[in-house]
Amino acid sequence: QVLLVESGGGLVQAGGSLRLSCAAPRTIFSVFSGLTMSWYRQAPGKQRELVASTSSGGTTSYADSVKGRFGISRDNSRKRVLLQMNGLKAEDTAVYYCAADQGANRSWGQGTQVTVSS
């Protein structure tokens, strides 16, 4: 079931920027501020990998491959999480998924395609 909705993907040249947005459904509005929110990505032929996470307290973490280029942030008042992607590389091409974690439960979005021309 699609509980999260990603947007902002598209085609961009290497070195360019994109901002992805993940919107939570009203069904989890009441608990959003307590969730760990993450962005994952999956390229063709590869496993889904963690890109960035932000905890309920605002602590962030990043995959080594995107450190210094990507920034994750959350807006608890608007129930959204953003992924600012700068200095994009061809290897960043993938479907990007938003995930919400509460204990052992994980909810996913439908994904948004990011394509970086080489």
C-alpha positions as CSV (number, residue, x, y, z in Angstrom):
1,Q,0.0,0.0,0.0
2,V,1.2,3.5,-0.9
3,L,1.3,5.5,2.2
4,L,3.9,8.1,1.2
5,V,4.0,10.2,-2.0
6,E,7.3,11.2,-3.6
7,S,7.7,14.0,-6.1
8,G,10.4,16.1,-7.7
9,G,12.2,13.6,-9.8
10,G,13.2,14.2,-13.4
11,L,16.0,14.4,-15.9
12,V,19.0,16.6,-15.0
13,Q,22.5,17.1,-16.4
14,A,25.5,16.0,-14.4
15,G,26.5,18.6,-11.9
16,G,22.9,19.8,-11.6
17,S,20.5,19.8,-8.7
18,L,17.1,18.4,-7.8
19,R,14.9,18.5,-4.7
20,L,12.8,15.5,-3.9
21,S,9.8,15.8,-1.6
22,C,8.0,13.1,0.4
23,A,4.5,13.8,1.7
24,A,2.9,11.8,4.4
25,P,-0.8,10.8,4.3
26,R,-3.2,12.1,6.8
27,T,-3.5,8.7,8.3
28,I,0.0,9.1,10.0
29,F,-0.1,12.9,10.6
30,S,-0.5,12.3,14.3
31,V,2.7,10.3,14.6
32,F,4.8,11.8,11.9
33,S,7.1,13.8,14.2
34,G,8.1,10.6,16.0
35,L,9.0,8.7,12.8
36,T,12.5,8.1,11.3
37,M,12.3,9.2,7.7
38,S,14.6,8.0,5.0
39,W,15.4,8.1,1.4
40,Y,16.5,5.0,-0.5
41,R,17.3,4.5,-4.1
42,Q,17.5,1.5,-6.5
43,A,19.3,1.5,-9.8
44,P,18.7,-1.0,-12.5
45,G,20.2,-4.4,-11.6
46,K,21.2,-3.2,-8.1
47,Q,19.8,-3.7,-4.6
48,R,17.9,-0.9,-2.9
49,E,20.3,1.2,-0.8
50,L,19.9,3.7,1.9
51,V,20.8,7.2,0.9
52,A,19.9,9.4,3.9
53,S,17.9,9.3,7.1
54,T,16.6,11.8,9.6
55,S,15.5,10.7,13.1
56,S,12.6,12.1,15.1
57,G,15.1,14.3,16.8
58,G,16.5,15.7,13.6
59,T,19.8,13.7,13.5
60,T,20.8,13.0,10.0
61,S,23.0,10.3,8.4
62,Y,24.2,9.8,4.8
63,A,25.6,7.2,2.6
64,D,29.3,7.8,1.9
65,S,28.6,8.2,-1.8
66,V,26.3,11.3,-1.3
67,K,28.0,13.0,1.7
68,G,28.7,16.6,1.0
69,R,26.2,16.6,-2.0
70,F,22.8,15.6,-0.6
71,G,20.9,17.1,2.3
72,I,17.9,15.6,4.1
73,S,15.5,17.7,6.1
74,R,12.1,17.4,7.6
75,D,9.2,19.7,8.1
76,N,7.1,18.3,10.9
77,S,4.5,21.1,10.6
78,R,3.8,20.2,7.0
79,K,4.4,16.5,7.4
80,R,7.1,16.4,4.7
81,V,10.7,15.3,4.2
82,L,12.9,16.7,1.6
83,L,16.1,15.5,-0.1
84,Q,18.2,18.3,-1.7
85,M,20.5,16.8,-4.3
86,N,23.4,18.9,-5.6
87,G,26.3,18.0,-7.8
88,L,24.5,15.1,-9.3
89,K,26.4,12.4,-11.0
90,A,25.4,9.7,-13.5
91,E,25.7,7.1,-10.8
92,D,22.9,8.8,-8.9
93,T,20.5,7.7,-11.5
94,A,17.9,5.5,-9.8
95,V,14.3,5.4,-8.5
96,Y,14.2,7.2,-5.2
97,Y,11.9,5.9,-2.5
98,C,10.8,7.5,0.7
99,A,10.4,5.4,3.8
100,A,8.9,5.9,7.2
101,D,9.9,3.8,10.2
102,Q,8.1,3.3,13.4
103,G,9.4,0.4,15.4
104,A,9.4,-2.7,13.3
105,N,7.0,-1.2,10.7
106,R,8.2,0.4,7.5
107,S,6.1,2.3,5.0
108,W,7.1,3.1,1.5
109,G,6.2,5.5,-1.2
110,Q,5.8,4.6,-4.9
111,G,9.1,6.1,-5.9
112,T,10.2,8.9,-8.2
113,Q,12.7,8.5,-11.1
114,V,15.9,10.5,-11.1
115,T,17.9,10.4,-14.2
116,V,21.3,12.1,-14.5
117,S,22.8,12.5,-18.0
118,S,26.5,11.7,-18.3
